[in-house]
Amino acid sequence: MTTNTITLRETLLAGTEEIIGRSVSRNEKLFAICELLQDTVPSFDWVGFYFVADDTEDELVLGPFVGEATDHTRIPFGKGICGQVALSHETFVAQDVAREENYIACSIHVKSEIVVPIMIGDEFVAQLDIDSNTIDAFTDEHQEVLEEICDMLSDEF
Ligand code: SME
């Protein structure tokens, strides 16, 4: 007997590859990836990218995103989950944001968050940020696939 189960990983990686191959701007690709992630994983309520600011280089600037508009369009390195990842260059999974001391609330509905860095070699250039209105929303599989997607996106920067 054969099975045709397409895994979440396969769906997301094939979708990312297709989007990266499009002849559109980088930000259009990043926006399409936000939509792909939100459409594929219902618990991903807000999906967006932050870039290292061109002018100050110690702040993050909001890029393409899907979900509620946020006031946090610039975040200093070190501040919140996003700012901590800008310094650590490691994925941060906050399964319950209420337990985080260094956290910036974008919406009262958000219960968990993952932030994955995008690196060019040793250089931190951007990050993928996902908020969920569900506590404990992020699985090991999510983290692995999101890290693979961020690796694939490195070439776009
Ligand atoms: N919660 C983030 C701020 C960005 S918003 O989630 C869009 C943080 O603590 O860094």
Residues whose N, C-alpha, C, O or C-beta is under 5 A from the ligand:
A	BS01	SME	T70 H72 K79 G80 I81 C82 G83 N102 Y103 I104 A105 C106 D131
